[in-house]
Amino acid sequence: MRPPVVIAVAIISALSACSSASTHVDKAPIAANANEVVISDYKFYPPKLTVPVGTTVKWVNHDIAPHTATHRSFAAEAFDTGSLGHNETFSHTFKTTGTYDYLCVFHQGMMGTIIVQ
């Protein structure tokens, strides 16, 4: 049988490890302004952005991997950033109201939406 002190130290160590693991919170990157979409950790932040007509939205890639923000549509407002490398940017001015769903053509699980009102 183990002495009570060894058991107590083991329990405290285990609780400490659980406590520090549960306090880790992934934070979304912060955009430089309200009309910017940051690409980080294979995600678009914010995933949904609402802007008024005439707003220029800027995408900036903070990942090492290349990404795109591609709206595939026959609408007049179709856009495609092309391949954005690390810290590269692309801007598009939205002139028509609507909902613009887009994705990264390299990583199709990456999706975002621009809502223009």
HELIX and SHEET records of a PDB file:
HELIX    1   1 PRO A    4  SER A   22  1                                  19    
SHEET    1   A 4 LYS A  43  TYR A  45  0                                        
SHEET    2   A 4 GLU A  36  SER A  40 -1                                        
SHEET    3   A 4 THR A  56  ASN A  61  1                                        
SHEET    4   A 4 THR A  89  THR A  93 -1                                        
SHEET    1   B 3 LYS A  48  VAL A  51  0                                        
SHEET    2   B 3 MET A 111  VAL A 116  1                                        
SHEET    3   B 3 GLY A  98  LEU A 103 -1                                        
SHEET    1   C 2 THR A  70  HIS A  71  0                                        
SHEET    2   C 2 PHE A  79  ASP A  80 -1                                        
END                                                                             
